[in-house]
Amino acid sequence: MMQIRKKIQYSDMDSYIADIPKFTKKHSLEHTRDFIRRLGNPCHDRKVIHVAGTNGKGSVCAFMQAILLCEGKTVGLFTSPHLVRLNERIVMNGQQISDEKLLLCFEKVKKVVDQMVSEGVEHPSYFEFLYGMGMLAFEESNVEYVILETGLGGRLDATNSFEHPVITIITSVGLDHMGILGNTVAEIAGEKAGIIKEGVPVVFDGSSEEVNQVIQKRARAQGAPCRKIGKDAFEILEITDKQVAFSVSNEYDKNTFWTVRGTGVYQAMNATLALHAAAEVLGRSINEERWKTAITEMYWPGRMEEVLPGVILDGAHNLPAIERFVESLGWQKKEGKRVILFSAVEDKDYEQMIRLICKASDADSYYVTGLVDARGAGKRVMEKIFEDYTDKPVHVSESLKEAFSEALQEKGTNGRLYCLGSLYLVGELKELIGGFYA
């Protein structure tokens, strides 16, 4: 391993953390608990909100943060992955952690980890190391609430080492990471439901009966109060090119009206989950005017995010997310050309993703490119799949910059360019746009 200088630089920290997967692996929850105890058991007395699910976790976390902040609470938010910089993963009171604080947390965590390794205890994994940094940062900032997004799954996720959350939330569950979490929706739901704790309320997306049965069974076994948010809990009223308007039914049989930023129809469910969970945590009705402002103003990057006029980035990176993406397109009036820029990582079911995009997006043309990430799928392989499912033009570019420039030009003044398939693609585009189109 590299030697860390007394005055560490951000690049040193970034390189060290990026290298962690090369020499260690995921560990048991007891290993993570030991690691956290060695850090001083940070945030053991904080009100922790724990969120799992296949899609929508980050958005629900961000909606929860927005509501708590508008209520004057102090909040730490731990999410993954980051799109551009590590700082995005650790947020306090709506602000990403500063480089200075991040480096200080890194040095404190690394000192503890070095001691662990010297004793023959295995080095924490990449995600576990960052989780330790996050909890330490939240402790030192003395936040009242901590929102934890699981990294992968739930039952064995490092964040599940926290044993006494005030509420758990499970967002939509679908087929993803099958090699790790299971080959059926029920098996994957069982992994997500692993975050449900004894006597701790759970709020969950009840859109799937198969998922409902798994989560409700786990909740009963744990004696956990359980609230299902079904499709009838809200109604989409309108989707414009800037926002989604919807109504929410509350326990008093009244409808309240809400708007969320962007054009992702899935955000109505995510916002409704957060509203009901926040009401549970805060012990009050969701029908408050300041919550409406918080929900409307919530910004979460890479989810039907318009970064340039008519250019939308969406982090849809699995089949369930692509289904929500094409559903959102179905609500939008097509004006001008509709162009799609796509890339994916090798371990995703990108053939089925491409098939659905070609079938349901009504795009005029497609652009395919690779990713800097080593797990990126082959450009020519994806090109062939697109050509199997569409008779519209399919263009392959050697670089993302070239693909984006050509797709942007084809979009024209009145069209819309959708960039999707991977969060890595979103991150790389954000860097590209910042460097070349700002």
C-alpha positions in Angstrom: 0.0 0.0 0.0 1.1 3.6 -0.6 2.5 5.6 2.3 0.3 8.5 3.4 2.1 11.7 3.9 1.6 13.8 7.0 -0.2 16.4 5.0 -2.5 14.3 2.8 -3.8 15.6 -0.5 -7.3 14.9 -1.9 -5.8 12.9 -4.8 -4.0 10.7 -2.3 -7.2 10.0 -0.4 -9.1 9.4 -3.7 -6.5 6.9 -4.9 -6.3 5.0 -1.7 -10.1 4.6 -1.5 -10.3 3.6 -5.1 -7.6 0.9 -4.6 -9.4 -0.7 -1.7 -11.3 -3.3 -3.8 -8.0 -4.6 -5.1 -7.0 -6.1 -1.7 -10.1 -6.7 0.4 -13.7 -7.9 0.1 -17.1 -7.4 1.7 -17.3 -8.5 5.4 -19.8 -9.7 7.9 -22.0 -7.2 9.9 -20.1 -8.1 13.0 -16.9 -7.1 11.3 -18.5 -3.7 10.4 -19.8 -3.3 14.0 -16.3 -3.9 15.3 -14.9 -1.3 12.9 -17.5 1.2 14.0 -16.9 0.5 17.7 -13.2 1.2 17.1 -14.2 4.6 15.6 -16.0 5.4 18.9 -19.4 4.1 17.9 -20.3 7.4 16.1 -24.1 8.2 15.8 -25.1 5.4 18.1 -27.6 7.8 19.8 -28.9 9.5 16.6 -32.2 9.0 14.9 -31.4 6.9 11.9 -33.7 6.5 8.9 -32.6 3.4 6.9 -33.6 3.0 3.2 -33.3 0.0 0.9 -34.8 -0.9 -2.4 -33.8 -1.6 -6.0 -34.7 1.8 -7.5 -35.6 5.1 -5.9 -33.5 4.9 -2.7 -31.5 8.0 -3.3 -34.6 10.1 -4.2 -36.5 8.9 -1.1 -33.5 9.8 1.0 -33.3 13.3 -0.6 -37.1 13.9 -0.1 -36.7 12.8 3.6 -33.8 15.2 4.0 -35.8 18.1 2.4 -38.7 17.5 4.8 -36.6 17.3 7.9 -34.6 20.4 7.0 -37.8 22.4 6.4 -38.8 21.4 9.9 -35.6 22.9 11.3 -33.9 19.5 12.0 -30.2 18.9 11.5 -29.6 16.0 9.0 -26.7 13.8 7.8 -27.3 12.0 4.5 -25.2 9.0 3.4 -25.8 7.8 -0.2 -24.1 6.0 -3.1 -22.7 6.0 -5.6 -21.2 9.4 -6.3 -21.4 10.7 -9.8 -18.3 12.9 -9.9 -16.7 13.3 -6.4 -16.6 11.3 -3.2 -18.0 14.3 -1.3 -21.5 13.7 -2.8 -21.9 10.6 -0.6 -21.6 12.5 2.7 -24.0 15.5 3.1 -24.8 17.5 6.2 -27.7 19.9 6.3 -28.0 19.8 2.5 -24.4 20.6 1.9 -21.8 18.2 0.6 -18.9 17.6 3.1 -16.0 20.0 2.4 -12.7 18.6 1.1 -11.0 19.6 4.4 -13.5 17.7 6.6 -13.5 14.8 4.3 -9.7 14.5 4.5 -9.8 14.8 8.3 -12.4 12.0 8.5 -10.3 9.9 6.1 -7.2 10.3 8.2 -9.0 9.3 11.4 -10.6 6.3 9.8 -7.3 5.2 8.2 -5.5 5.4 11.5 -8.1 3.0 13.0 -8.0 0.7 10.0 -4.2 0.6 10.1 -4.5 -0.6 13.7 -7.0 -3.3 12.7 -4.7 -4.6 10.0 -1.8 -4.7 12.3 -3.8 -6.9 14.6 -4.7 -9.3 11.8 -8.2 -7.9 11.3 -9.2 -7.6 7.6 -9.3 -4.1 6.1 -12.9 -2.8 5.6 -14.2 -2.8 2.0 -14.6 0.3 -0.1 -18.2 0.9 1.0 -17.5 0.0 4.6 -14.6 2.4 4.7 -16.8 5.2 3.3 -19.6 4.3 5.7 -17.2 4.7 8.6 -16.2 8.1 7.3 -19.8 9.2 6.9 -20.8 8.2 10.4 -17.8 9.9 11.9 -18.6 13.1 9.9 -22.2 13.1 11.1 -21.1 12.5 14.8 -18.7 15.4 14.6 -21.3 17.7 13.0 -23.7 16.7 15.8 -26.7 16.1 13.5 -30.0 14.9 15.1 -31.1 12.7 12.2 -29.0 10.4 10.0 -30.4 9.0 6.7 -28.6 5.9 5.5 -29.0 4.5 2.0 -28.0 0.9 1.6 -25.3 0.2 -1.0 -26.4 -3.2 -2.1 -29.2 -5.4 -0.9 -30.0 -4.8 2.7 -29.7 -7.8 5.0 -25.9 -8.0 4.7 -25.3 -4.4 3.7 -22.8 -2.5 5.9 -25.4 0.1 6.9 -27.5 -2.7 8.4 -24.9 -3.0 11.1 -26.8 -0.1 12.7 -29.2 -1.9 15.0 -31.7 0.7 16.2 -33.1 2.9 13.5 -36.3 5.0 14.1 -37.8 3.8 10.8 -37.0 1.7 7.8 -38.2 2.4 4.2 -38.2 0.0 1.3 -38.6 1.5 -2.2 -39.5 -0.4 -5.4 -38.0 -3.9 -5.7 -37.1 -5.5 -9.0 -34.6 -7.7 -10.7 -31.0 -6.4 -10.4 -27.8 -7.8 -9.0 -29.2 -11.3 -9.4 -25.9 -12.9 -9.0 -25.7 -11.5 -5.5 -29.2 -11.0 -4.3 -31.2 -13.8 -5.9 -32.8 -14.8 -9.1 -36.4 -13.9 -8.4 -38.2 -10.7 -7.2 -39.2 -12.6 -4.0 -35.6 -13.5 -3.2 -34.4 -10.0 -3.8 -37.3 -8.6 -1.7 -36.2 -10.9 1.1 -32.7 -9.3 1.0 -34.2 -5.8 1.1 -36.6 -6.8 3.9 -33.5 -7.7 6.0 -33.3 -4.1 7.2 -36.6 -4.4 9.1 -35.9 -4.4 12.8 -37.9 -5.6 15.8 -40.6 -3.1 16.6 -39.3 -0.5 14.2 -41.9 0.9 11.8 -41.5 0.2 8.1 -43.0 2.1 5.1 -42.7 0.4 1.7 -43.6 0.6 -1.9 -46.6 -1.8 -2.2 -46.9 -1.8 -6.0 -46.0 -5.5 -6.3 -48.1 -8.2 -4.6 -45.1 -10.6 -4.7 -43.0 -8.0 -2.8 -45.8 -7.2 -0.5 -46.0 -10.7 0.8 -42.3 -10.9 1.6 -42.1 -7.6 3.3 -45.3 -8.0 5.3 -44.2 -11.5 6.5 -40.9 -10.1 7.7 -42.6 -7.2 9.4 -45.0 -9.6 11.2 -42.1 -11.7 12.4 -40.3 -8.7 13.7 -43.4 -7.1 15.3 -42.7 -4.1 13.1 -45.6 -1.7 12.4 -46.0 -1.8 8.6 -47.4 0.8 6.2 -47.9 -0.2 2.5 -47.9 2.6 0.0 -49.9 1.2 -3.0 -50.6 2.7 -6.4 -53.9 4.0 -5.1 -52.1 6.2 -2.5 -51.4 8.9 -5.1 -52.7 9.9 -8.6 -50.6 11.5 -11.4 -52.4 14.6 -12.6 -50.0 16.0 -15.1 -46.4 15.8 -16.4 -45.0 18.8 -18.1 -41.4 19.2 -19.4 -40.4 20.6 -16.0 -42.4 18.8 -13.3 -44.8 16.1 -12.2 -48.1 17.1 -10.5 -49.9 14.5 -8.3 -52.3 14.1 -5.5 -51.8 12.2 -2.3 -54.6 10.6 -0.2 -54.1 10.9 3.6 -55.6 9.2 6.5 -58.4 11.8 6.7 -59.6 11.0 3.2 -58.5 14.3 1.9 -56.4 14.8 -1.2 -53.4 17.1 -1.0 -51.7 18.3 -4.2 -47.9 18.1 -4.8 -45.3 18.7 -7.5 -41.9 17.3 -8.0 -39.1 18.6 -10.2 -38.3 16.8 -13.4 -40.3 14.5 -15.6 -39.8 11.1 -13.9 -43.2 9.6 -13.1 -41.6 7.4 -10.6 -40.9 10.4 -8.3 -44.5 10.5 -7.3 -44.2 7.2 -5.5 -40.8 8.2 -4.1 -42.2 11.4 -2.7 -45.3 9.7 -1.3 -43.1 7.2 0.5 -41.0 10.0 2.0 -44.2 11.9 3.0 -45.7 9.0 4.9 -42.3 8.1 6.5 -41.7 11.7 7.6 -45.2 11.8 9.1 -44.4 8.7 11.1 -41.0 10.0 12.3 -42.3 13.5 13.2 -45.6 12.3 14.5 -47.9 14.6 12.5 -50.0 14.8 9.4 -48.4 15.2 6.0 -50.7 18.1 5.0 -48.4 21.0 5.7 -47.6 23.9 3.3 -43.9 24.0 4.0 -43.6 20.3 3.1 -45.0 21.1 -0.3 -42.2 23.6 -0.9 -39.6 21.2 0.3 -40.9 18.4 -2.0 -41.2 20.8 -5.0 -37.7 22.2 -4.6 -35.9 18.9 -3.9 -33.1 18.3 -6.4 -31.5 14.9 -6.9 -29.0 14.7 -9.7 -29.2 12.2 -12.5 -32.9 11.4 -12.3 -34.6 12.9 -15.3 -32.4 15.9 -14.7 -32.4 18.6 -17.4 -28.7 19.7 -17.5 -28.9 21.7 -20.7 -32.0 22.9 -22.7 -33.6 19.7 -23.9 -30.8 17.4 -22.5 -32.0 15.0 -19.8 -29.8 12.7 -17.8 -31.5 9.7 -16.2 -29.6 7.1 -14.1 -31.9 4.2 -15.2 -29.5 1.3 -15.1 -31.7 -1.8 -14.8 -34.8 -3.1 -16.4 -37.3 -1.9 -13.7 -35.8 1.6 -14.0 -36.0 1.5 -17.8 -39.7 0.6 -17.5 -40.3 3.7 -15.3 -38.3 5.8 -17.9 -40.4 4.7 -20.9 -43.6 5.2 -18.7 -42.5 8.8 -18.1 -41.9 9.3 -21.8 -45.4 8.1 -22.5 -46.8 11.1 -20.6 -44.8 13.6 -22.6 -45.9 15.2 -25.8 -43.2 14.7 -28.5 -42.0 17.9 -30.0 -39.0 17.8 -32.4 -36.6 14.9 -32.5 -36.3 12.4 -29.6 -32.7 11.1 -29.4 -31.3 8.6 -27.0 -27.7 8.2 -25.9 -27.1 4.9 -24.2 -24.3 3.0 -22.4 -24.3 0.3 -19.8 -22.0 -1.8 -17.6 -21.4 -5.5 -18.5 -23.1 -7.1 -15.5 -26.5 -5.5 -16.3 -29.2 -7.1 -18.5 -28.6 -4.5 -21.1 -30.2 -6.5 -24.0 -33.6 -6.4 -22.3 -33.0 -2.7 -21.4 -32.3 -2.0 -25.1 -35.3 -4.1 -26.3 -37.7 -2.1 -24.1 -36.2 1.3 -25.1 -36.5 0.4 -28.8 -40.1 -0.9 -28.3 -41.5 1.9 -26.2 -39.5 5.1 -26.3 -40.5 6.3 -29.8 -37.0 7.6 -30.4 -35.9 8.9 -33.8 -32.3 7.7 -33.4 -29.9 6.1 -31.0 -26.3 6.8 -30.0 -24.1 4.1 -28.3 -20.8 4.7 -26.6 -18.6 3.0 -24.0 -17.7 4.0 -20.5 -14.4 4.8 -18.9 -15.4 2.3 -16.1 -13.6 -1.0 -16.7 -17.0 -2.9 -16.5 -18.5 -1.0 -19.4 -20.2 -3.2 -22.0 -18.8 -3.4 -25.5 -20.0 -0.7 -27.9 -20.2 -3.0 -30.9 -22.2 -5.6 -28.9 -24.7 -3.0 -27.9 -24.9 -1.6 -31.4 -25.8 -5.1 -32.7 -28.6 -5.4 -30.1 -30.0 -2.0 -31.0 -30.0 -3.0 -34.7 -31.9 -6.2 -33.8 -34.7 -4.3 -32.2 -35.1 -1.1 -34.2 -35.0 0.1 -37.8 -34.1 3.6 -36.7 -30.5 4.9 -37.1 -28.0 3.5 -34.6 -24.7 5.4 -34.3 -21.6 4.2 -32.5 -18.9 6.6 -31.3 -15.4 5.9 -30.0 -15.7 8.5 -27.3 -18.4 9.9 -25.1 -17.5 13.4 -26.1 -18.0 12.5 -29.8 -21.3 10.7 -29.1 -22.7 13.5 -27.0 -21.7 16.2 -29.5 -23.3 14.3 -32.4 -26.4 13.5 -30.5 -26.7 17.1 -29.3 -26.4 18.3 -32.9 -29.1 15.9 -34.1 -31.5 16.8 -31.3 -31.6 20.3 -32.7 -33.3 23.3 -31.1 -36.7 21.8 -30.3 -35.9 18.1 -29.7 -34.9 16.3 -26.6 -31.8 14.1 -25.9 -32.1 11.5 -23.2 -28.9 10.0 -21.8 -29.3 6.8 -19.8 -28.3 3.2 -19.1 -25.7 3.8 -16.3 -25.0 6.1 -13.4 -21.4 6.0 -14.6 -22.6 7.5 -17.9 -24.4 10.2 -15.9 -21.3 11.0 -13.9 -19.0 11.1 -17.0 -21.5 13.3 -18.8 -21.6 15.7 -15.9 -17.8 16.0 -16.0 -17.9 16.5 -19.8 -20.6 19.1 -19.7 -18.9 21.0 -17.0 -15.7 21.0 -19.0 -16.9 21.6 -22.5 -20.4 23.1 -22.4 -20.6 25.2 -19.3 
